[in-house]
């Protein structure tokens, strides 16, 4: 039976990347086989949660899942740990995936101590804010984001070595980037690993560094990226663009770009989840006798017929004219509604003729009204004569 990935992680469908990561971290700690030895049900649930995170942490996969369900992401796959192979590893795998370090519980997975991947490290993630208009947030758009980030050095093609030279394998670690030490304890042999001091964990030594990047294989400069903003995005939501962050040193992979969206306010419309709400201001006479108004929507003008006797606050619903549900796309697919709310404007200043008409109208209906302004002025004037 199909299980909702959002429910597995305990997040809403509008959760951003950070919320999903935190939820997965919590669930993984609870269900990991190392914390539930011999519990087949916990291990099975852990694999489901891991597969859910693998899908929801990838913006492309998440979009396909939101639209087509599991069929859009190729079913359950191996449902294993997205950070490892088939059989889930120890707590160290989880901590290494999130923090770059080993398990704080020791060598519970049999591999001992902290692990470090050999070779150039991945570059840092980059965060920017993108300002988009109200209409672009509703219908989707492309936008340019500018930032200062590390990019590959063209002079050395990212190697860090001077043109015509190359890096050499570190003799201390044999290119592994780390050195292991074995020591005896009362519990038996214990193996610890630490970054190689000579090559700083890179596994290679550069004798002649590239001048422009000083051996880093990257330089820092202003860059610009085009980002696809999906229809239905809202302020506070974040887009992840894989591989558009800072590049790592000496050919290390690039981090991700996180784009925090900020949507401008609209002069006429306000957003309530996936609905658009606007006020339609009419006079007392129009509310009493009925009228029709031209309502300017984001999709074009609409003729809104207002019946006689309409009351303050009444809503007229235009179905499918609201905000598209995020990731479902299209101007007319999976959209909220447009709600036009009636606001009756009461005049604050009246001419004598207007006041006389309203007074006679009230008298005809047997309604009590206070003294009119003109009569009150006349009484005040006569009191001083």
C-alpha positions in Angstrom: 0.0 0.0 0.0 1.3 3.5 -0.9 2.5 5.7 2.0 2.6 9.4 1.9 6.2 10.6 2.0 5.3 13.8 3.9 3.5 11.8 6.5 6.5 9.4 6.9 8.7 12.4 7.8 6.0 14.2 9.7 6.1 17.4 7.7 3.5 19.4 5.7 3.5 19.5 1.9 4.8 23.1 2.1 7.8 22.3 4.2 11.1 23.7 3.0 14.4 21.9 2.6 15.6 22.7 6.1 12.4 21.4 7.7 12.6 18.2 5.7 16.2 17.6 6.7 15.5 18.2 10.4 12.5 15.9 10.3 14.6 13.1 8.6 17.4 13.5 11.0 15.0 13.0 13.9 13.2 10.0 12.4 16.4 8.4 11.3 17.8 8.6 14.9 14.6 7.0 16.2 14.4 4.2 13.7 18.0 3.4 12.8 18.9 -0.3 13.1 21.8 0.4 15.5 19.3 1.9 17.9 16.8 -0.9 17.4 18.9 -4.1 17.2 16.9 -7.1 15.9 13.8 -5.0 15.3 12.8 -5.8 11.7 9.8 -3.5 11.7 12.0 -0.5 12.8 14.6 -1.3 10.1 11.8 -1.5 7.4 10.4 1.8 8.6 13.9 3.3 8.5 14.3 2.3 4.9 10.9 3.9 4.0 11.8 7.1 5.8 15.2 7.2 4.1 13.6 6.7 0.7 11.1 9.5 1.4 13.9 11.8 2.3 15.9 10.9 -0.8 12.9 12.0 -2.9 11.7 15.1 -1.0 15.3 16.5 -0.6 15.7 16.6 -4.4 13.6 19.4 -5.9 13.1 17.6 -9.3 12.1 14.3 -7.7 9.9 16.2 -5.2 8.1 18.0 -8.0 7.4 14.7 -9.8 6.3 13.0 -6.6 3.9 15.9 -5.8 2.3 15.6 -9.3 2.4 11.8 -9.9 3.0 10.2 -6.6 5.4 7.3 -6.3 5.0 6.4 -9.9 6.6 9.7 -10.8 9.8 8.8 -9.0 10.2 5.2 -10.2 8.5 3.4 -7.3 10.2 2.5 -4.1 13.6 1.6 -5.6 15.9 -0.1 -3.1 14.4 2.1 -0.3 17.8 2.2 1.3 19.8 4.9 3.0 20.2 7.7 0.5 23.7 8.2 2.0 24.8 4.6 1.7 24.2 1.2 0.1 21.6 -1.4 0.7 22.1 -2.3 4.4 22.0 0.9 6.5 25.2 1.8 8.2 25.7 2.9 11.8 24.8 6.2 13.5 28.2 7.5 12.1 26.7 7.5 8.6 23.9 9.8 9.7 26.1 12.2 11.5 28.7 12.1 8.7 25.9 12.9 6.2 24.7 16.0 8.1 27.7 17.2 10.0 30.8 15.7 8.2 31.8 13.8 11.3 31.5 10.4 12.8 29.0 9.0 15.4 29.2 10.5 18.9 28.5 7.0 20.2 31.9 5.6 19.1 32.7 2.7 16.8 29.3 1.1 16.9 29.3 0.3 13.2 32.6 -1.7 13.4 34.5 0.8 11.3 35.8 2.7 14.3 36.1 6.4 15.0 35.6 9.2 12.6 35.6 8.7 8.9 36.8 11.2 6.3 36.4 10.9 2.6 39.6 11.2 0.7 40.1 13.8 -2.0 39.0 17.4 -2.4 36.0 18.4 -0.2 32.7 19.6 -1.6 32.2 23.3 -1.8 30.0 25.3 0.5 26.3 25.9 -0.1 25.3 29.5 -0.9 22.1 31.3 0.1 20.6 34.2 -1.6 17.2 36.1 -1.5 15.2 36.5 -4.7 12.6 39.2 -4.9 9.7 38.4 -7.3 6.5 40.2 -8.2 3.1 39.0 -7.0 2.1 37.9 -10.5 5.3 36.0 -11.1 4.9 34.2 -7.8 1.4 33.1 -8.9 2.2 32.0 -12.4 5.9 31.1 -12.2 8.9 32.8 -13.9 12.6 32.7 -14.3 14.7 35.2 -12.3 18.4 36.1 -12.2 20.1 35.9 -8.8 23.5 37.5 -8.2 26.0 36.5 -5.6 29.7 36.4 -4.7 30.9 32.8 -4.8 33.9 30.5 -5.5 34.2 29.3 -9.1 36.7 27.1 -10.9 40.0 28.7 -11.8 40.4 28.6 -15.6 44.1 29.0 -15.5 44.7 25.6 -13.8 41.3 24.1 -14.7 40.6 23.6 -11.0 43.7 21.5 -10.2 45.5 24.1 -8.2 48.8 23.2 -9.9 50.7 25.7 -12.1 50.1 25.2 -15.8 52.3 22.5 -17.1 52.7 20.8 -13.7 50.5 18.4 -11.8 49.8 17.4 -8.2 51.7 14.5 -6.7 50.3 11.7 -4.5 51.0 12.4 -0.8 53.6 9.8 0.4 52.4 10.0 4.0 48.9 8.8 3.4 49.3 7.2 0.0 46.6 9.5 -1.4 44.0 8.4 1.1 43.8 11.9 2.7 43.9 10.3 6.2 46.1 8.3 8.4 45.0 5.5 10.6 46.5 4.5 13.9 45.9 1.2 15.8 46.2 1.1 19.6 45.5 -1.6 22.1 43.0 -1.0 24.9 41.3 -3.1 27.5 38.5 -3.6 24.9 40.9 -4.8 22.2 42.3 -3.1 19.2 40.9 0.4 18.4 41.5 2.1 15.1 41.4 5.8 14.8 41.6 7.9 11.6 42.6 11.6 11.3 43.2 13.9 8.3 46.8 13.7 7.0 48.9 16.5 8.4 51.1 16.8 5.3 48.4 17.2 2.6 45.6 18.5 4.9 43.4 15.6 3.9 43.6 16.3 0.2 45.6 13.2 -0.7 47.9 15.2 -3.0 50.8 17.6 -2.7 51.2 20.6 -5.0 54.9 21.7 -5.4 54.2 24.5 -7.9 50.8 26.2 -7.1 48.8 28.1 -9.7 49.4 31.9 -9.2 45.9 33.3 -9.8 44.2 30.9 -7.3 47.2 30.3 -5.1 46.8 26.6 -5.3 43.2 26.5 -4.4 41.9 25.6 -7.8 39.2 28.3 -7.5 38.7 32.0 -7.4 36.0 34.2 -5.8 34.0 36.5 -8.0 30.5 37.9 -8.7 28.4 35.3 -10.5 24.8 35.2 -11.8 22.5 32.3 -12.2 19.1 31.9 -13.8 16.6 30.2 -11.4 13.2 28.7 -12.3 10.6 29.9 -9.9 7.6 27.5 -9.9 4.0 28.7 -10.0 2.5 29.0 -6.5 5.7 29.9 -4.6 5.2 32.1 -1.6 7.3 34.3 0.7 9.5 32.3 3.0 9.8 29.2 0.8 13.2 28.1 -0.5 14.3 26.7 -3.8 17.4 24.4 -4.0 19.5 24.4 -7.1 21.9 21.5 -7.1 25.5 22.2 -7.9 25.2 26.0 -8.1 26.9 26.8 -4.9 30.7 27.4 -4.3 33.0 24.9 -5.9 35.4 22.9 -3.7 39.1 23.4 -3.6 41.3 21.6 -6.2 38.4 20.2 -8.2 36.1 19.4 -5.3 32.4 19.3 -6.2 30.1 22.3 -6.0 27.7 22.9 -3.1 24.1 23.8 -3.7 22.4 27.2 -4.1 19.5 27.9 -1.8 17.2 30.7 -3.0 14.9 32.2 -0.4 11.9 33.7 -2.1 10.4 37.1 -1.1 7.1 38.0 -2.9 6.1 41.6 -3.3 2.6 42.7 -2.2 -0.1 43.5 -4.7 -2.1 46.7 -4.8 -5.4 44.9 -5.2 -5.1 41.3 -4.1 -3.9 39.5 -1.0 -3.1 35.8 -0.7 -4.7 33.4 1.8 -3.0 30.0 1.2 -4.0 29.3 -2.5 -6.9 31.7 -2.6 -6.7 35.3 -3.9 -8.9 37.8 -2.0 -9.9 41.3 -3.1 -12.4 43.9 -1.9 -15.1 45.2 -4.2 -16.2 48.6 -3.0 -19.8 49.7 -3.9 -22.1 52.5 -2.7 -25.2 52.1 -0.5 -27.4 52.7 -3.6 -25.5 50.1 -5.6 -25.8 47.6 -2.7 -29.6 48.3 -2.5 -30.5 48.3 -6.1 -27.9 46.0 -7.6 -25.2 46.7 -10.1 -22.4 45.1 -12.1 -18.7 46.0 -11.9 -15.6 45.2 -14.0 -13.3 43.0 -11.8 -9.7 43.1 -12.9 -8.3 39.6 -12.2 -4.8 38.3 -12.8 -6.2 36.4 -15.7 -8.1 39.3 -17.3 -11.3 41.4 -16.7 -14.5 39.8 -15.4 -18.0 41.3 -15.3 -19.2 40.7 -11.8 -23.0 40.9 -11.4 -24.1 42.1 -7.9 -27.7 41.4 -7.0 -30.0 43.9 -5.3 -29.8 43.9 -1.5 -26.3 42.5 -1.3 -24.8 42.7 2.3 -21.5 43.8 3.6 -18.9 41.1 3.6 -20.6 38.8 1.1 -18.2 36.8 -1.0 -18.4 36.0 -4.7 -16.3 33.0 -5.7 -14.5 32.7 -9.0 -13.3 29.1 -9.0 -9.9 28.2 -10.3 -8.7 31.9 -10.5 -6.5 31.7 -7.5 -2.9 30.5 -6.9 -1.7 27.2 -8.5 -0.8 24.5 -6.0 3.0 24.4 -5.8 4.6 21.9 -8.2 1.3 21.0 -10.0 1.9 23.7 -12.6 -0.3 25.4 -15.2 -2.6 28.4 -15.1 -5.8 26.3 -14.9 -4.7 23.2 -13.1 -4.9 22.6 -9.4 -5.5 26.3 -8.6 -7.2 28.0 -5.6 -10.1 30.4 -6.0 -10.6 34.1 -6.3 -12.8 35.6 -3.5 -14.3 39.0 -4.2 -15.6 40.5 -0.9 -18.2 43.2 -0.9 -17.4 46.4 1.0 -20.2 49.0 1.2 -18.9 52.5 1.4 -20.9 54.9 3.6 -20.6 58.5 2.6 -19.1 60.8 5.2 -20.2 64.1 3.6 -23.6 64.8 2.0 -25.1 67.8 0.1 -28.4 69.2 1.4 -30.3 67.5 -1.5 -28.7 64.1 -0.7 -29.4 64.5 3.0 -33.1 65.4 2.2 -33.5 62.3 0.0 -32.0 60.0 2.6 -34.2 61.5 5.3 -37.4 61.1 3.3 -36.3 57.5 2.5 -35.9 56.7 6.2 -39.3 58.3 7.0 -40.9 56.2 4.3 -39.5 53.1 5.8 -40.4 54.1 9.3 -36.8 54.2 10.4 -35.6 56.5 13.2 -32.6 58.7 12.3 -30.7 61.4 14.2 -31.0 65.0 13.4 -29.4 66.0 10.2 -26.4 68.3 10.2 -28.3 71.3 8.7 -31.1 71.2 11.3 -28.6 70.9 14.1 -26.7 74.0 12.8 -30.0 75.9 12.5 -30.8 75.2 16.2 -27.4 76.2 17.4 -27.6 79.5 15.3 -31.1 80.4 16.7 -29.9 79.9 20.3 -27.5 82.8 20.0 -30.0 85.3 18.4 
